Amino acid sequence: MCLLRLTTLLAVGCLLWSATVSFAATPAKGMAIDRAQIAYDRGLAHYQEGRLAEAAGLLRGFLVSHPESPLVADTYRTLAAIHISRDEAALALDYIVKIPENRRRPSDTLLEGRLRIRSGAVADGTGQLMALPIEGLTLPERQQRALLLAAGQAELGEPQSALHFLYQALQVEGDLSPDEVLARIYALMDTQFSTADLAEAAFMYQDTPIAQLAQLKLGWRALAHGKKDTARQRVTQSLEGPVGFAYRDEALTLLSQLTDTSQLQRAIGVLLPLTGRYAAFGKLVQRGMEQARADFRPTVPVRFIYRDTAGDAVVVQRQTTDLAISERVLAIAGPLVGSVAEAAAADAARQNIPMLTLSQKDGLAATSPYVFRNSLTAQLQVDALVTHSMDDLGMTRFGIMHPETRQGQLMADLFTNAVEMRGGEIIARESYLTEQTDFRRQVRLLQGLDPNAPDEEEDTVDENGAKVEKEEVPPPFEALFLPDYADRIGLVAPQLPFYGLEDIQLLGTNGWNDPTLLKTAGKFIEGALFVDGFFRHSPYPFVQEFADTYFATYGEDPTILEAQGYDVAGILLTLLNDPRTNSRAGLRWALAQMPFFPGITGATRFDSQGEAIKTLYLLQVKDGVITQLN
């Protein structure tokens, strides 16, 4: 997944972070220095061979044995390089600052400033770099200094100052080409520049690629606000600038959209309930989509045009037609609610416009080859549970205990079909009322016992009056499927062993993935297995990055709704980044042929009917903690 956040584009990137630390060994003088040279060379050789731990040990030993050696400065530099290789900025900084003042080079100060920024001391690092004279720096080092100062200023919330230093980097020959520096300016303008900032940049940097880029960005923003005349004026000014503009193709695409009424817009129509009964859910999905728009950046921008369905099936038909005909969007994302999604799907099919919905409405994707669905369905959950239970754990006999609700009934039926299709057996199936709190009857029936019999029977004695030990009867099945929510499972689980049903594997759905379950059910769900389409604490780095960024933005953890919105937007933006995907038919084909997309809600592709095929998160309670198995 190509995540092009500002921190990746502007902060100390791989190019700067992995820059080689140079060493200049002092010629040896006398036997003592020869021994020091030999000891230092051993450590350096280990470092160059990639044996970092051994190198660090030898070099630290060198510092203890030869504290007065003229090689001490190079030793500190090598130790810093070792910790840079390990992505340990703070430890690297500890060594760089120890270089004696009389042996420091301008490149040491450059590295120190870089490490301070990397360690989070952004103000200190930028201050140190600002005070660093450029006379002693090579041209590539001068560019690095400018790029680092740009990164620091951007992180300190000073975008115009960051642009100033990026302009300096643009004028110096270094490791980054002008187009690569311009790409960083592009990202800075996208993420931190207001419309007023862009207008100021267009004025301050006239007759430069920066002004052209600012005019192009102003054009896109004007179009997003429906100001097509302003957008046309801005993009025309962008194209009238100096030749060789790196984003000329993008500018021509924008101009074509503004002048050719037959051409489809580089836009996705988004149908979500942003007011009314389902507004809270729609707004969470919208948050996820906006985060995806910041992370996935097609070469030519793609706009999101939101429409508030208000959960109304009549309204959404009009909106779908308007997006398809008036706005000329390439695709539609949403809706979220079943009846609304059904109405939108019918109209999308008539307009031959691809629609990627998040609704759980059964059979929705099968209504048209242009309709696709990316949602956590009951079928997906059941398939994942049965596959793991039977294929991986070797289980064949199951029980089911479900609530008397439409969802509970559906889950139980799907589970029964999936088990029997694989040659397994449902030994017992019981249901309970949603308001029920005592489950004695259901638990005893699951065991094949009389629910009306007393719980305790008198001890059996033999003819001599001696007590006869009761024979332990094993449970009639290996696993029990409980498709309910955490609050209800907190009542059911403790009653299973209380009424004699023990030593079985508990299986659940995404309703179990709730921290309150651990508090209410405790030890009674230890070892339980369940599935979900999102797991906040997944060890996958891209899931952690998504969740951490979301938390930093909104101050709360994301749910599956934000994750689904992120994936729907990510899928469409990724496919639209391919220049061959420039029509609705082409996008529909790309969706149908898409290989597994590494989504936050699981690796995803679509089957022949447009239904999502997903690798769900397989979760288990281990030592009182919900953990990911797969």
C-alpha positions in Angstrom: 0.0 0.0 0.0 1.4 3.3 -1.0 0.8 5.6 1.9 2.1 9.1 1.0 1.5 11.0 4.2 3.2 14.3 4.7 5.4 12.7 7.4 6.7 10.3 4.8 7.1 12.9 2.1 8.6 15.7 4.1 10.1 14.2 7.3 13.4 12.5 7.4 12.8 10.0 4.6 14.7 6.9 3.7 17.1 8.8 1.5 18.2 11.1 4.3 17.8 8.6 7.1 20.0 6.0 5.5 22.6 8.5 4.2 26.1 7.1 4.6 28.1 8.3 7.6 31.6 9.2 6.3 34.7 8.3 8.2 38.2 9.7 7.8 40.7 7.6 9.8 43.7 9.5 11.1 47.0 8.1 10.0 48.6 6.0 12.8 51.6 7.4 14.6 53.6 5.0 16.8 52.9 1.5 18.1 50.1 2.6 20.5 48.1 4.3 17.7 48.8 1.2 15.5 47.1 -1.0 18.1 44.2 1.5 18.3 44.0 1.5 14.6 43.8 -2.3 14.5 41.1 -2.4 17.2 39.1 0.3 15.4 39.5 -1.4 12.0 38.1 -4.7 13.5 35.0 -2.9 14.7 34.6 -1.1 11.4 35.0 -4.3 9.4 32.2 -6.0 11.4 30.0 -2.9 10.7 30.7 -3.0 7.0 29.9 -6.8 6.9 26.5 -6.1 8.5 27.4 -7.7 11.9 26.1 -4.7 13.8 25.9 -6.1 17.3 29.5 -7.4 17.2 30.7 -4.1 15.7 29.0 -2.1 18.5 30.6 -4.2 21.2 34.1 -3.9 19.7 33.8 -0.2 19.2 32.4 0.4 22.7 35.4 -1.6 24.0 37.7 0.5 21.8 36.4 3.7 23.5 37.1 2.2 27.0 40.6 1.0 26.0 41.7 4.0 23.9 39.9 7.1 25.3 42.6 9.5 24.0 43.0 8.0 20.5 42.5 10.4 17.6 40.1 7.7 16.2 37.6 8.4 19.0 35.6 10.8 16.8 35.3 8.3 14.0 34.3 5.6 16.5 31.4 7.8 17.7 30.4 8.3 14.1 30.5 4.6 13.4 28.4 3.8 16.5 25.9 6.4 15.4 25.7 4.8 12.0 25.1 1.4 13.6 22.1 2.8 15.6 20.8 4.6 12.5 20.8 1.3 10.7 18.7 0.0 13.6 16.3 3.0 13.3 17.4 4.1 16.9 17.7 7.8 16.5 18.0 8.7 20.2 20.9 6.3 20.7 22.7 7.5 17.5 22.3 11.1 18.8 23.9 10.1 22.1 27.1 9.2 20.2 27.1 12.1 17.8 27.0 14.7 20.5 30.0 13.2 22.2 32.3 14.0 19.3 34.9 16.5 20.7 34.3 20.0 19.5 37.8 20.3 18.0 37.1 17.3 15.8 33.6 18.1 14.7 32.8 18.6 11.0 29.9 20.5 9.5 28.4 17.1 8.4 28.4 16.1 12.1 26.2 19.1 13.0 24.0 18.3 10.0 23.6 14.7 11.2 22.9 15.9 14.8 20.1 18.2 13.6 18.6 15.4 11.5 18.7 13.0 14.6 17.1 15.6 16.8 14.2 16.1 14.4 13.9 12.3 14.1 13.9 11.9 17.9 11.0 14.4 18.2 13.1 17.4 19.3 11.9 19.3 16.2 12.4 22.8 17.4 15.9 22.0 18.7 16.9 20.3 15.5 15.7 23.0 13.2 17.3 25.7 15.3 20.6 23.9 15.1 20.4 23.4 11.4 19.4 27.1 10.9 22.6 28.1 12.7 24.8 25.8 10.6 26.8 27.7 8.0 26.5 26.2 4.6 30.0 27.1 3.5 31.5 23.9 4.8 28.8 21.7 3.3 28.9 19.9 0.0 26.1 20.6 -2.5 24.2 17.4 -1.6 24.6 18.3 2.1 23.2 21.7 1.5 20.2 20.1 -0.1 19.8 17.8 2.8 19.9 20.7 5.2 17.2 22.5 3.3 15.0 19.4 3.1 15.4 18.7 6.8 14.5 22.3 7.7 11.5 22.0 5.4 10.5 18.8 7.3 10.9 20.5 10.6 9.0 23.6 9.7 6.1 21.6 8.3 6.0 19.6 11.5 6.0 22.8 13.6 3.0 24.0 11.6 4.8 26.6 9.5 4.0 25.6 5.9 5.2 28.8 4.2 8.5 28.5 5.9 8.7 24.8 4.9 8.0 25.9 1.3 10.8 28.4 1.5 13.3 25.7 2.4 11.9 23.4 -0.3 12.5 26.1 -2.8 16.1 26.2 -1.6 16.4 22.5 -2.1 14.9 22.9 -5.6 17.8 25.2 -6.5 20.7 23.0 -5.3 22.0 19.9 -7.0 21.8 17.0 -4.6 20.5 13.5 -4.1 17.0 14.4 -5.0 16.1 15.5 -8.5 14.0 18.7 -9.0 11.0 16.6 -9.8 11.4 14.7 -6.5 11.6 17.9 -4.6 8.6 19.2 -6.4 6.7 16.1 -5.3 7.4 17.1 -1.7 6.1 20.6 -2.4 3.0 18.9 -4.0 2.3 17.0 -0.8 2.9 20.0 1.4 0.4 22.1 -0.5 -2.1 19.2 -0.5 -2.0 18.7 3.2 -1.0 22.0 4.9 -1.8 24.8 2.6 -5.1 26.7 2.8 -6.5 28.4 -0.3 -5.0 31.7 1.0 -1.6 30.0 1.4 -1.8 28.7 -2.2 -2.6 32.2 -3.5 0.3 33.7 -1.6 2.7 31.0 -3.0 1.5 31.7 -6.6 2.3 35.3 -6.1 5.6 35.0 -4.2 7.1 32.4 -6.5 6.0 33.8 -9.9 7.6 32.3 -13.0 8.7 29.1 -11.1 7.3 25.6 -11.0 6.1 26.4 -7.4 3.8 29.1 -8.8 2.5 26.7 -11.5 1.8 24.0 -8.9 0.0 26.5 -6.6 -2.2 27.6 -9.5 -3.0 24.0 -10.4 -4.0 23.3 -6.8 -6.1 26.4 -6.7 -7.8 25.1 -9.9 -8.7 21.8 -8.3 -10.0 23.5 -5.1 -12.2 25.9 -7.2 -13.7 22.9 -9.1 -14.4 21.1 -5.8 -16.4 24.2 -4.7 -18.3 24.3 -8.0 -16.5 27.4 -9.3 -15.7 26.2 -12.8 -14.8 29.6 -14.2 -12.2 30.2 -11.5 -10.9 26.7 -11.9 -10.4 27.3 -15.7 -8.6 30.6 -15.1 -6.3 29.0 -12.5 -5.3 26.0 -14.6 -4.8 28.1 -17.7 -2.3 30.2 -15.7 -0.6 27.0 -14.6 -0.1 25.9 -18.2 1.2 29.4 -19.2 4.2 29.1 -16.9 7.7 27.9 -17.8 7.9 24.9 -20.1 8.9 21.5 -18.6 6.3 21.7 -15.8 6.3 18.2 -14.1 2.5 18.3 -13.6 1.6 19.5 -17.0 -0.4 16.3 -17.8 -2.4 16.7 -14.6 -3.1 20.3 -15.6 -4.3 19.3 -19.0 -6.6 16.7 -17.5 -8.2 19.3 -15.3 -8.6 21.7 -18.2 -10.2 18.9 -20.3 -12.7 18.2 -17.6 -13.6 21.9 -17.5 -14.0 22.3 -21.2 -15.2 18.9 -22.5 -18.7 18.3 -21.2 -18.7 14.8 -22.6 -15.7 13.7 -20.5 -16.1 11.9 -17.2 -14.9 13.7 -14.1 -12.0 12.4 -12.1 -14.5 12.0 -9.2 -16.2 9.5 -7.0 -19.8 10.1 -5.9 -20.2 9.2 -2.2 -23.7 8.3 -0.9 -23.9 8.3 2.9 -26.4 9.2 5.6 -25.0 12.4 7.0 -28.2 13.5 8.7 -31.1 11.6 10.2 -31.3 8.3 12.0 -28.1 6.8 10.6 -26.0 10.0 10.5 -23.6 8.8 13.2 -22.6 5.7 11.2 -22.4 7.7 7.9 -20.0 10.2 9.5 -17.7 7.5 10.7 -17.5 6.0 7.3 -16.8 9.5 5.9 -13.9 9.9 8.3 -12.4 6.7 7.1 -12.7 7.8 3.4 -11.1 11.1 4.1 -8.2 9.4 5.8 -7.8 7.2 2.7 -7.8 10.3 0.5 -4.9 11.6 2.4 -3.0 8.3 2.2 -3.7 7.2 -1.3 -2.8 9.8 -3.8 -3.4 9.0 -7.5 -1.1 10.7 -9.9 -4.0 12.7 -11.1 -6.2 13.8 -8.2 -9.6 12.2 -7.7 -12.4 14.2 -6.0 -15.0 12.9 -3.6 -18.5 14.4 -4.2 -20.6 13.7 -1.1 -24.4 13.4 -1.1 -26.4 13.1 2.1 -28.9 10.3 1.6 -30.6 10.9 5.0 -31.4 7.2 4.9 -34.2 7.9 2.3 -34.6 5.5 -0.7 -36.5 8.1 -2.8 -33.9 10.8 -2.3 -31.0 8.5 -3.1 -32.4 7.6 -6.6 -32.4 11.2 -7.5 -28.9 11.6 -6.1 -27.5 8.6 -8.0 -28.9 10.0 -11.3 -27.5 13.4 -10.6 -24.0 12.0 -9.9 -24.1 9.9 -13.0 -25.4 12.5 -15.5 -24.8 16.0 -14.1 -21.5 15.4 -12.2 -20.3 12.7 -14.6 -18.5 10.8 -11.8 -16.5 7.6 -12.6 -18.0 5.6 -9.7 -20.2 5.6 -6.7 -19.2 4.6 -3.1 -22.0 3.6 -0.7 -24.7 3.6 0.3 -24.7 2.2 3.8 -28.3 1.3 4.6 -30.0 -1.7 3.0 -33.2 -0.2 1.4 -31.3 2.9 0.3 -28.5 0.8 -1.2 -31.1 -1.3 -3.0 -32.6 1.8 -4.6 -29.2 3.2 -5.5 -28.0 -0.1 -7.0 -31.0 -0.3 -9.3 -30.3 3.2 -10.6 -26.5 2.6 -10.9 -27.3 -0.5 -13.0 -29.5 1.6 -15.3 -26.7 4.2 -15.7 -24.0 1.6 -16.1 -21.9 3.2 -13.4 -19.8 1.1 -11.0 -21.1 1.1 -7.4 -19.1 -0.2 -4.5 -21.5 -0.4 -1.6 -21.0 -1.1 2.1 -24.5 -2.4 2.8 -25.1 -5.8 4.2 -28.3 -6.2 2.2 -28.5 -9.8 0.9 -28.2 -10.3 -2.8 -27.3 -6.7 -3.6 -24.2 -7.4 -5.6 -26.0 -10.0 -7.8 -28.5 -7.4 -9.1 -26.0 -6.0 -11.7 -22.5 -6.6 -13.0 -21.9 -2.9 -12.1 -22.6 -3.4 -8.4 -20.0 -4.6 -5.9 -20.2 -5.0 -2.2 -17.4 -4.6 0.4 -19.0 -5.4 3.7 -18.7 -7.8 6.6 -21.5 -10.3 5.9 -22.9 -13.2 7.9 -21.7 -15.6 5.2 -18.1 -14.4 5.4 -18.0 -14.8 9.2 -19.5 -18.3 9.1 -17.2 -19.5 6.3 -14.1 -18.3 8.2 -15.2 -19.9 11.5 -16.2 -23.2 9.9 -13.0 -23.4 7.8 -10.8 -22.9 10.8 -12.8 -25.2 13.1 -13.0 -28.1 10.6 -9.9 -27.7 8.4 -7.4 -26.5 11.0 -8.8 -27.9 14.3 -10.3 -31.1 12.9 -13.7 -30.6 14.5 -16.8 -32.3 13.0 -19.6 -32.1 15.7 -21.1 -28.8 16.6 -23.9 -27.3 18.7 -25.7 -24.0 18.1 -27.3 -21.7 20.6 -28.7 -18.5 19.1 -31.0 -15.6 19.9 -34.5 -15.6 18.4 -33.7 -12.6 16.1 -33.6 -12.4 12.4 -29.8 -12.1 12.5 -29.4 -14.9 15.0 -31.6 -17.2 12.9 -29.7 -16.3 9.7 -26.3 -17.0 11.4 -27.5 -20.3 12.7 -28.9 -21.4 9.3 -25.7 -20.4 7.5 -23.6 -22.2 10.1 -25.6 -25.3 9.7 -25.4 -25.3 5.9 -21.6 -24.7 6.0 -20.9 -27.5 8.5 -23.1 -30.0 6.7 -21.7 -29.1 3.3 -18.2 -30.1 4.6 -19.5 -33.4 6.0 -19.8 -32.2 9.6 -22.8 -32.6 11.9 -25.0 -30.3 14.0 -25.7 -32.3 17.1 -28.1 -29.9 18.8 -29.5 -26.4 18.1 -31.4 -24.2 20.6 -32.6 -20.7 20.6 -33.5 -18.2 23.4 -35.4 -14.9 23.8 -33.6 -11.6 23.6 -34.8 -10.6 27.1 -33.9 -14.0 28.6 -31.4 -14.1 31.5 -31.6 -17.8 32.7 -30.4 -20.3 30.1 -30.7 -23.5 32.1 -33.3 -25.0 29.7 -31.3 -24.4 26.6 -28.0 -25.7 28.1 -29.6 -28.9 29.3 -31.3 -29.5 26.0 -28.0 -29.0 24.2 -26.7 -31.9 26.3 -29.6 -34.1 25.6 -30.9 -33.8 29.2 -34.4 -33.4 30.5 -34.7 -29.6 31.2 -37.3 -30.2 33.8 -35.2 -32.7 35.9 -33.6 -31.4 39.0 -30.0 -30.3 38.7 -28.8 -32.6 41.6 -29.8 -36.2 42.0 -29.3 -38.3 45.1 -26.0 -40.2 45.2 -26.3 -43.8 44.0 -25.1 -46.5 46.4 -24.3 -50.2 45.8 -25.8 -53.2 47.7 -23.3 -52.6 50.6 -24.4 -49.0 50.9 -21.2 -47.6 49.4 -21.3 -44.5 47.2 -21.0 -45.2 43.5 -19.0 -42.5 41.7 -20.9 -41.0 38.7 -19.3 -41.6 35.4 -18.3 -38.4 33.6 -20.3 -38.0 30.4 -18.4 -36.0 27.7 -20.2 -33.2 25.9 -22.1 -34.3 22.9 -20.2 -32.0 20.5 -16.8 -30.4 20.2 -17.8 -26.7 19.7 -20.7 -24.5 20.4 -21.6 -21.6 18.0 -23.0 -18.5 19.8 -23.9 -15.8 17.3 -24.7 -12.9 19.7 -23.3 -9.7 21.1 -20.9 -9.2 24.0 -23.5 -8.1 26.5 -25.5 -11.2 26.0 -22.5 -13.5 25.9 -21.5 -12.2 29.3 -24.8 -13.7 30.6 -24.7 -17.0 28.6 -21.0 -18.1 28.9 -20.9 -18.4 32.8 -24.1 -20.5 32.7 -22.7 -23.1 30.4 -20.3 -24.8 32.9 -22.8 -24.1 35.8 -25.3 -26.3 34.1 -22.8 -28.9 33.1 -21.7 -28.0 29.6 -17.9 -27.9 29.9 -14.7 -28.7 27.8 -16.1 -27.3 24.5 -14.7 -24.8 22.1 -16.8 -21.6 22.0 -17.2 -20.0 18.6 -18.5 -16.4 18.1 -19.1 -13.6 15.5 -17.8 -10.1 15.3 -20.3 -9.1 18.1 -17.8 -10.7 20.5 -15.0 -8.3 19.6 -15.8 -5.9 22.4 -13.5 -5.1 25.4 -16.5 -5.3 27.8 -16.8 -9.0 27.0 -13.6 -9.7 28.9 -15.0 -8.0 32.0 -18.5 -9.6 31.9 -17.6 -13.2 30.8 -14.0 -13.4 32.2 -12.6 -16.9 32.6 -15.6 -18.5 31.0 -14.6 -17.4 27.5 -10.9 -18.3 27.8 -9.9 -19.9 24.5 -13.0 -18.7 22.7 -12.6 -18.2 18.9 -14.4 -15.5 16.9 -13.9 -13.4 13.7 -14.2 -9.8 12.7 -13.5 -7.5 9.8 -11.3 -5.2 11.8 -9.0 -5.6 14.8 -7.6 -2.4 16.3 -4.7 -4.2 18.0 -3.6 -6.2 15.0 0.1 -6.7 14.7 0.0 -5.8 11.0 2.0 -2.5 10.6 -0.4 -1.0 8.1 -3.3 -1.6 10.5 -1.4 0.0 13.3 -0.5 3.0 11.2 -4.1 3.5 10.1 -5.4 3.2 13.7 -2.6 5.5 15.2 -3.2 8.2 12.5 -6.9 8.1 13.1 -6.5 8.3 16.9 -4.1 11.3 16.4 -6.7 13.0 14.3 -9.9 12.3 16.2 -8.8 11.4 19.7 -10.5 8.0 19.6 -10.0 4.5 18.2 -11.5 3.7 14.8 -14.2 1.1 14.5 -15.0 -1.2 11.6 -17.1 1.5 10.0 -14.1 3.8 9.5 -12.0 0.8 8.4 -14.6 -0.1 5.8 -14.8 3.5 4.5 -11.0 3.6 4.3 -10.9 0.4 2.3 -13.7 1.3 -0.1 -12.0 4.6 -0.9 -8.5 3.0 -1.0 -9.7 0.3 -3.5 -11.2 2.9 -5.9 -8.3 5.4 -5.6 -5.8 2.6 -6.2 -7.6 1.4 -9.3 -8.1 4.9 -10.7 -4.3 5.5 -10.4 -3.9 3.2 -13.4 -4.1 5.4 -16.5 -5.9 2.6 -18.3 -8.8 3.0 -15.9 -10.4 6.0 -17.5 -14.0 4.9 -18.1 -16.8 3.4 -16.1 -16.6 0.1 -18.0 -12.9 0.1 -17.4 -13.3 0.6 -13.7 -16.0 -2.1 -13.6 -13.6 -4.5 -15.3 -10.7 -3.5 -12.9 -13.0 -4.2 -9.9 -14.0 -7.6 -11.2 -10.4 -8.6 -12.0 -8.8 -7.0 -8.9 -6.3 -9.3 -7.1 -6.3 -9.3 -3.3 -6.2 -5.7 -2.1 -4.4 -5.5 1.3 -7.2 -3.8 3.1 -7.5 -2.7 6.7 -10.6 -5.0 6.8 -8.7 -7.9 5.5 -7.3 -8.9 2.1 -10.1 -8.4 -0.4 -11.1 -9.2 -3.9 -14.5 -9.8 -5.6 -16.2 -12.9 -6.9 -18.1 -13.3 -10.2 -21.2 -11.7 -8.6 -19.4 -8.8 -7.1 -19.4 -10.1 -3.5 -16.3 -9.5 -1.4 -14.0 -12.5 -0.8 -12.1 -11.5 2.4 -9.5 -12.9 4.8 -11.1 -12.0 8.1 -9.3 -11.5 11.4 -9.4 -14.8 13.4 -9.4 -13.8 17.1 -9.0 -15.7 20.3 -9.1 -15.0 24.0 -5.7 -15.9 25.4 -4.9 -15.3 29.1 -7.7 -12.8 29.3 -6.7 -10.8 26.2 -8.1 -10.8 22.7 -5.3 -11.7 20.3 -5.1 -12.3 16.5 -4.3 -15.8 15.4 -3.9 -15.5 11.6 
